[in-house]
């Protein structure tokens, strides 16, 4: 039986969540795969999505309609798999089909089961390493009256780029994930430093249980904040998938549970942030257009000449979920431009332009090398959608009339050529004059 104070806290939290009518940048249709018997257990989460404008379609794990992919086209913008205990998820829900969903730019939320499931193979596709089946995350700190597998995880501000606001401690129950070397993985919720996952069924905080787990070696003991309880993955095409170690994070029970006395848990805010990132509401950028021309010019050139001074500009927008529109964004401080031919010949910062929202511009001198070059933007930061742009331009040597008439550095050569010519002219004149005098003397001698 909840106290009046607890209900007030829950009402205020729900009011804050439902007051924002957010929109996804990729669509509002959502397929939820959930056991009908468990659907009411996630009513706060589902109602929050509906109030934000999402159109939810519910489907039982064993039912194969509505079809997710039809004629190589996804019928939904987002998919939520909240059936971790289901043995069969339908023929169209396999690790291969979920990977195909990402290739079709469909976003996915996956609740991982504790027991062995095809979803374990799916996690391996994304460089996530899961503990052996039946190895939940366990922690005995802080002391509490809840089971050791139900853990309050504190969320530090800016601990993940996905979480954009302060979140109170989150109740978690499920399995952790060890992160592979894939740079596209994004840890969203780290496991506590004192937590561990073990094959041993631990019911108390005895040291013997921990020792038994450690003696198994290898996968026998998973521990520490190197583990992740919730992990995101962003594909190169912008699609996002989030692996949640347990479906209980989305449940009404943990949403209504106090993290501390008279302090509401952060589960409602947390799952809202996870859904907002996965459904591409937050941290979504795109390049509107690019421009390039000579410095002090306005029109782009089909070809550039070596040593030309070129100005390059790009316009970037960020998705505003509250207004449901793209807006100019000048908040990037580490954007770079590369002028490349196989390897970058020029790499320079691309700073925002003051007084021009969303515009980034820089100028540089074209290298003294002709060939086919590219203006390349390749901005990849964890949590943010990737910015990629490539514009090809040829660089040619100057035309025959494009070179300067005289070069100041070549005056020694000019002087050498001129002095040689003058000396040759004088030598020829003296030589010819000498021959003329000799011929006159010879004629005079014969006449005598």
Legacy VTK file of the C-alpha trace (Angstrom):
# vtk DataFile Version 3.0
C-alpha trace
ASCII
DATASET POLYDATA
POINTS 448 float
0.000 0.000 0.000
1.585 3.252 -1.139
1.598 6.253 1.107
0.050 9.569 0.078
3.515 11.143 -0.111
4.695 8.431 -2.500
1.706 8.908 -4.773
2.361 12.648 -4.841
5.970 12.049 -5.841
4.863 9.693 -8.587
2.277 12.172 -9.880
4.820 14.996 -10.039
7.317 12.787 -11.816
4.732 11.670 -14.344
3.618 15.244 -14.914
7.175 16.263 -15.757
7.561 13.349 -18.142
4.256 13.802 -19.935
4.391 17.571 -20.274
6.810 17.441 -23.192
5.387 16.417 -26.542
8.545 15.075 -28.153
8.856 13.793 -31.691
11.270 11.412 -33.345
13.265 12.508 -36.367
12.612 9.185 -38.133
8.919 8.475 -37.467
6.376 7.777 -34.732
5.279 4.179 -35.415
6.431 1.726 -32.734
6.007 -2.045 -32.589
6.085 -3.427 -29.046
6.696 -7.153 -28.715
5.481 -8.033 -25.223
3.616 -10.816 -23.489
-0.022 -9.679 -23.135
0.019 -10.893 -19.536
2.918 -8.521 -18.782
1.752 -5.531 -20.803
0.108 -3.766 -17.878
3.356 -4.054 -15.925
4.908 -1.409 -18.204
1.901 0.923 -18.420
3.791 4.034 -17.219
6.428 3.591 -19.903
3.896 2.861 -22.663
1.567 5.699 -21.660
4.493 8.087 -21.633
5.331 7.138 -25.239
1.704 7.552 -26.295
1.481 10.994 -24.699
4.593 12.015 -26.622
2.801 11.227 -29.873
4.056 7.728 -30.633
1.686 5.220 -32.212
2.158 1.925 -30.373
1.249 -1.411 -31.933
1.379 -4.368 -29.544
2.210 -7.882 -30.616
2.545 -11.141 -28.720
5.955 -12.841 -29.011
4.432 -15.978 -30.550
2.271 -14.111 -33.073
3.840 -13.267 -36.427
1.553 -10.379 -37.345
1.914 -7.535 -37.898
5.027 -8.334 -39.899
8.058 -6.185 -39.089
9.737 -6.378 -42.522
7.712 -6.750 -45.683
9.169 -6.630 -49.202
12.494 -5.473 -47.775
10.782 -2.491 -46.187
10.326 -1.969 -42.463
6.721 -1.354 -41.436
7.738 0.457 -38.253
10.152 3.227 -37.387
11.000 1.671 -34.007
10.783 -1.773 -32.382
10.755 -2.583 -28.653
11.423 -6.172 -27.565
10.125 -6.531 -24.002
9.682 -10.288 -23.898
12.898 -11.570 -22.313
11.298 -14.723 -20.903
9.690 -15.794 -24.191
11.306 -18.899 -25.659
10.127 -18.115 -29.186
9.897 -14.629 -30.654
8.449 -15.515 -34.032
10.140 -16.411 -37.275
10.643 -12.784 -38.242
12.414 -11.872 -34.990
15.876 -13.375 -35.225
19.359 -11.939 -34.759
19.665 -11.688 -38.532
16.330 -9.895 -38.947
17.167 -7.390 -36.208
20.479 -6.623 -37.901
18.501 -6.153 -41.119
16.195 -3.747 -39.276
19.176 -1.571 -38.457
20.257 -1.623 -42.086
16.751 -0.335 -42.905
17.286 2.505 -40.374
14.810 1.103 -37.831
15.678 1.737 -34.178
15.442 -1.119 -31.670
15.260 -1.500 -27.884
16.124 -5.004 -26.641
15.554 -6.296 -23.111
18.029 -9.127 -22.567
16.935 -12.320 -20.778
18.809 -13.916 -17.908
18.378 -17.376 -19.424
19.851 -18.619 -22.696
18.071 -17.069 -25.667
18.661 -16.185 -29.344
19.053 -12.617 -28.099
22.389 -13.653 -26.591
23.614 -14.375 -30.119
22.287 -10.978 -31.182
24.365 -9.249 -28.516
27.477 -11.000 -29.822
26.832 -9.436 -33.251
27.432 -6.047 -31.645
30.612 -6.995 -29.720
28.759 -7.389 -26.416
29.921 -10.236 -24.209
27.262 -11.611 -21.889
27.902 -13.666 -18.750
26.849 -17.322 -18.671
23.087 -17.925 -18.419
21.698 -17.489 -14.941
24.313 -14.916 -13.901
22.477 -11.777 -12.779
24.223 -8.669 -11.559
24.632 -8.788 -7.772
25.567 -6.141 -5.237
25.387 -5.996 -1.434
26.089 -2.284 -1.186
24.393 -0.186 -0.007
22.662 -2.172 2.694
18.961 -2.494 1.945
15.970 -4.746 2.468
15.731 -5.724 -1.213
17.262 -8.828 -2.854
20.918 -8.615 -3.833
19.897 -8.826 -7.489
17.805 -5.633 -7.248
20.396 -2.861 -7.270
20.062 0.931 -6.982
22.583 2.359 -9.441
23.647 5.962 -8.982
23.871 7.954 -12.203
26.548 10.619 -12.247
25.918 13.696 -14.350
27.596 13.506 -17.767
28.498 9.849 -17.159
27.092 9.083 -20.611
26.442 11.421 -23.543
23.035 9.763 -23.956
21.790 11.090 -20.602
21.150 14.787 -21.057
19.838 15.695 -17.587
20.263 14.838 -13.923
18.753 11.459 -13.028
18.150 10.047 -9.581
19.356 6.501 -8.715
17.939 3.833 -11.019
16.703 0.443 -9.829
18.170 -2.343 -11.962
17.674 -6.095 -12.063
19.184 -8.179 -14.829
22.444 -9.188 -16.455
25.453 -6.973 -17.235
27.374 -6.743 -20.489
31.105 -6.587 -21.052
32.015 -4.233 -23.886
34.124 -5.400 -26.793
36.467 -3.238 -28.844
33.784 -1.932 -31.172
34.037 1.895 -31.162
30.318 2.198 -31.966
29.322 0.898 -28.512
28.090 3.489 -26.025
27.807 2.579 -22.325
24.684 4.274 -20.976
24.429 2.873 -17.442
27.567 1.485 -15.810
27.397 -1.277 -13.226
28.438 -0.230 -9.697
32.085 -0.779 -8.819
31.186 -3.197 -6.017
28.806 -5.316 -8.137
29.537 -8.620 -9.835
27.813 -11.314 -11.863
28.335 -14.942 -11.026
27.130 -18.370 -12.075
26.747 -19.168 -8.396
23.260 -18.691 -6.963
24.118 -16.194 -4.256
21.509 -15.546 -1.598
23.679 -13.823 0.956
26.729 -11.653 1.061
29.051 -14.373 2.253
32.674 -14.257 1.187
32.553 -17.975 0.341
30.140 -17.307 -2.509
32.479 -14.755 -4.017
35.479 -17.067 -3.641
33.597 -19.937 -5.272
32.783 -17.710 -8.202
36.389 -16.539 -8.551
37.726 -20.100 -8.480
35.771 -20.915 -11.613
38.019 -18.483 -13.493
37.420 -16.954 -16.910
33.724 -16.232 -17.113
33.142 -17.362 -13.539
33.319 -13.829 -12.169
32.303 -10.580 -13.797
32.780 -7.537 -11.638
33.251 -3.791 -11.437
32.217 -0.678 -13.280
33.841 -1.973 -16.470
30.531 -3.787 -16.960
27.551 -2.024 -18.449
23.943 -2.534 -17.389
22.493 -0.645 -20.378
24.445 -0.269 -23.615
23.725 1.602 -26.829
25.012 1.017 -30.335
24.809 3.438 -33.255
25.242 2.013 -36.745
27.083 3.931 -39.428
23.781 4.702 -41.191
22.445 6.404 -38.041
20.150 3.611 -36.793
20.357 2.929 -33.048
19.887 -0.114 -30.866
19.937 -0.273 -27.067
20.527 -3.408 -25.003
18.957 -3.305 -21.549
20.128 -5.955 -19.093
16.624 -6.510 -17.709
13.060 -5.576 -18.652
12.315 -4.694 -15.024
13.916 -1.287 -15.586
10.789 -0.333 -17.575
8.325 -1.767 -15.028
5.774 0.229 -13.056
6.960 -1.420 -9.849
10.477 0.034 -10.066
9.158 3.346 -11.380
7.057 3.718 -8.235
9.745 2.422 -5.893
11.654 4.924 -3.781
15.405 5.046 -4.253
15.715 6.537 -0.790
13.204 7.526 1.812
10.861 10.097 0.271
13.036 10.193 -2.867
11.466 8.849 -6.033
13.626 6.561 -8.169
14.964 7.828 -11.474
13.585 4.942 -13.542
10.914 7.042 -15.262
13.382 9.709 -16.352
15.990 7.108 -17.245
13.820 5.004 -19.555
12.528 8.196 -21.140
16.102 9.285 -21.880
16.973 5.830 -23.239
13.914 5.817 -25.500
14.554 9.404 -26.627
18.101 8.587 -27.690
17.232 5.244 -29.294
14.291 6.701 -31.213
16.531 9.528 -32.483
14.909 12.378 -30.606
18.115 13.560 -28.951
21.630 14.182 -30.251
20.591 14.011 -33.908
22.485 16.166 -36.429
22.521 16.415 -40.189
24.380 18.363 -42.873
22.013 20.578 -44.836
24.454 21.652 -47.560
28.088 22.432 -48.314
29.609 25.304 -50.274
33.085 25.933 -51.684
34.527 28.780 -53.739
37.579 30.979 -54.026
38.246 33.414 -51.206
36.399 36.661 -51.995
34.339 34.721 -54.522
30.768 33.447 -54.397
30.373 30.846 -57.125
31.780 27.302 -56.819
34.394 26.344 -59.401
34.449 23.085 -61.302
38.234 22.936 -60.981
40.760 24.621 -58.727
44.354 25.533 -59.478
47.256 24.648 -57.228
47.925 27.305 -54.568
44.420 28.783 -54.888
42.929 30.183 -51.693
39.651 28.315 -51.159
36.826 28.904 -48.693
34.664 25.960 -47.591
31.395 26.209 -45.648
28.813 23.758 -44.351
25.414 24.202 -42.719
24.419 21.857 -39.861
21.026 21.383 -38.224
19.963 19.647 -35.023
16.627 17.945 -34.469
14.399 19.703 -31.931
12.012 17.044 -30.559
9.867 19.583 -28.721
9.004 21.456 -31.931
9.382 18.520 -34.281
11.647 20.384 -36.705
15.265 20.829 -37.733
16.961 23.948 -36.437
20.412 25.472 -37.185
23.006 24.303 -34.692
26.304 26.035 -33.955
27.327 24.071 -30.863
30.051 21.899 -32.417
33.509 22.999 -31.279
35.593 20.150 -32.713
34.383 19.913 -36.313
37.182 19.365 -38.837
37.614 19.542 -42.597
40.002 17.402 -44.614
41.176 18.144 -48.145
42.313 14.729 -49.183
43.677 12.711 -52.072
44.134 9.186 -50.706
45.644 10.844 -47.611
44.713 14.240 -46.183
46.891 17.027 -47.581
45.076 19.602 -45.447
43.333 19.010 -42.118
41.942 22.102 -40.466
39.356 23.149 -37.909
35.895 24.054 -39.189
34.658 26.604 -36.618
31.142 28.084 -36.396
30.598 31.490 -37.952
29.422 34.200 -35.570
26.119 35.702 -36.551
25.260 32.847 -38.946
23.417 30.058 -37.032
24.346 26.606 -38.223
27.147 27.788 -40.517
30.736 26.522 -40.187
33.449 27.914 -42.446
37.197 27.926 -43.007
39.692 28.867 -45.726
42.989 27.312 -46.779
45.469 27.226 -49.634
45.212 24.368 -52.106
48.400 22.249 -51.929
50.990 22.381 -54.708
49.855 19.053 -56.085
47.424 18.419 -58.911
44.956 15.523 -58.956
41.450 14.597 -57.815
40.794 15.881 -54.278
37.852 15.684 -51.877
36.410 18.011 -49.269
35.695 15.534 -46.452
33.745 15.964 -43.209
33.817 12.905 -40.961
32.555 13.820 -37.498
31.924 10.863 -35.183
31.340 11.345 -31.473
29.774 8.884 -29.055
26.075 9.432 -28.645
25.765 11.918 -31.507
24.617 11.013 -34.970
27.491 10.887 -37.425
28.185 13.692 -39.883
29.698 12.518 -43.152
30.151 14.490 -46.352
32.425 14.096 -49.366
32.665 16.545 -52.292
35.020 15.793 -55.170
36.909 18.546 -57.013
39.866 18.328 -59.452
43.001 20.382 -58.864
44.999 21.286 -61.994
48.299 23.069 -62.691
48.138 26.656 -64.002
47.567 27.202 -67.723
50.487 28.292 -69.891
49.375 31.912 -69.489
48.705 31.513 -65.814
52.313 31.608 -64.681
53.918 34.969 -63.662
56.232 36.598 -66.200
59.134 37.014 -63.807
59.990 35.361 -60.533
62.017 37.311 -57.999
63.695 34.139 -56.816
64.981 33.485 -60.352
66.945 36.728 -60.798
70.324 34.956 -60.458
69.362 32.753 -63.380
68.061 35.724 -65.344
71.378 37.562 -64.686
73.386 34.510 -65.754
71.428 34.144 -68.983
71.666 37.864 -69.808
75.414 38.062 -69.019
76.085 34.985 -71.126
74.162 36.473 -74.038
75.973 39.815 -73.753
79.365 38.110 -73.487
78.605 35.981 -76.546
77.546 39.080 -78.519
80.744 40.943 -77.543
82.882 37.928 -78.314
81.256 37.519 -81.722
81.673 41.225 -82.503
85.353 41.225 -81.542
85.979 38.027 -83.468
84.331 39.317 -86.618
86.096 42.686 -86.293
89.460 40.953 -85.985
88.881 38.909 -89.149
88.022 42.099 -91.055
91.335 43.808 -90.095
93.344 40.750 -91.087
91.735 40.627 -94.516
92.523 44.331 -95.184
96.208 43.881 -94.272
96.471 40.964 -96.656
95.061 42.917 -99.567
97.426 45.839 -98.879
100.468 43.508 -98.920
99.535 42.028 -102.292
99.096 45.448 -103.901
102.605 46.465 -102.900
LINES 1 449
448 0 1 2 3 4 5 6 7 8 9 10 11 12 13 14 15 16 17 18 19 20 21 22 23 24 25 26 27 28 29 30 31 32 33 34 35 36 37 38 39 40 41 42 43 44 45 46 47 48 49 50 51 52 53 54 55 56 57 58 59 60 61 62 63 64 65 66 67 68 69 70 71 72 73 74 75 76 77 78 79 80 81 82 83 84 85 86 87 88 89 90 91 92 93 94 95 96 97 98 99 100 101 102 103 104 105 106 107 108 109 110 111 112 113 114 115 116 117 118 119 120 121 122 123 124 125 126 127 128 129 130 131 132 133 134 135 136 137 138 139 140 141 142 143 144 145 146 147 148 149 150 151 152 153 154 155 156 157 158 159 160 161 162 163 164 165 166 167 168 169 170 171 172 173 174 175 176 177 178 179 180 181 182 183 184 185 186 187 188 189 190 191 192 193 194 195 196 197 198 199 200 201 202 203 204 205 206 207 208 209 210 211 212 213 214 215 216 217 218 219 220 221 222 223 224 225 226 227 228 229 230 231 232 233 234 235 236 237 238 239 240 241 242 243 244 245 246 247 248 249 250 251 252 253 254 255 256 257 258 259 260 261 262 263 264 265 266 267 268 269 270 271 272 273 274 275 276 277 278 279 280 281 282 283 284 285 286 287 288 289 290 291 292 293 294 295 296 297 298 299 300 301 302 303 304 305 306 307 308 309 310 311 312 313 314 315 316 317 318 319 320 321 322 323 324 325 326 327 328 329 330 331 332 333 334 335 336 337 338 339 340 341 342 343 344 345 346 347 348 349 350 351 352 353 354 355 356 357 358 359 360 361 362 363 364 365 366 367 368 369 370 371 372 373 374 375 376 377 378 379 380 381 382 383 384 385 386 387 388 389 390 391 392 393 394 395 396 397 398 399 400 401 402 403 404 405 406 407 408 409 410 411 412 413 414 415 416 417 418 419 420 421 422 423 424 425 426 427 428 429 430 431 432 433 434 435 436 437 438 439 440 441 442 443 444 445 446 447
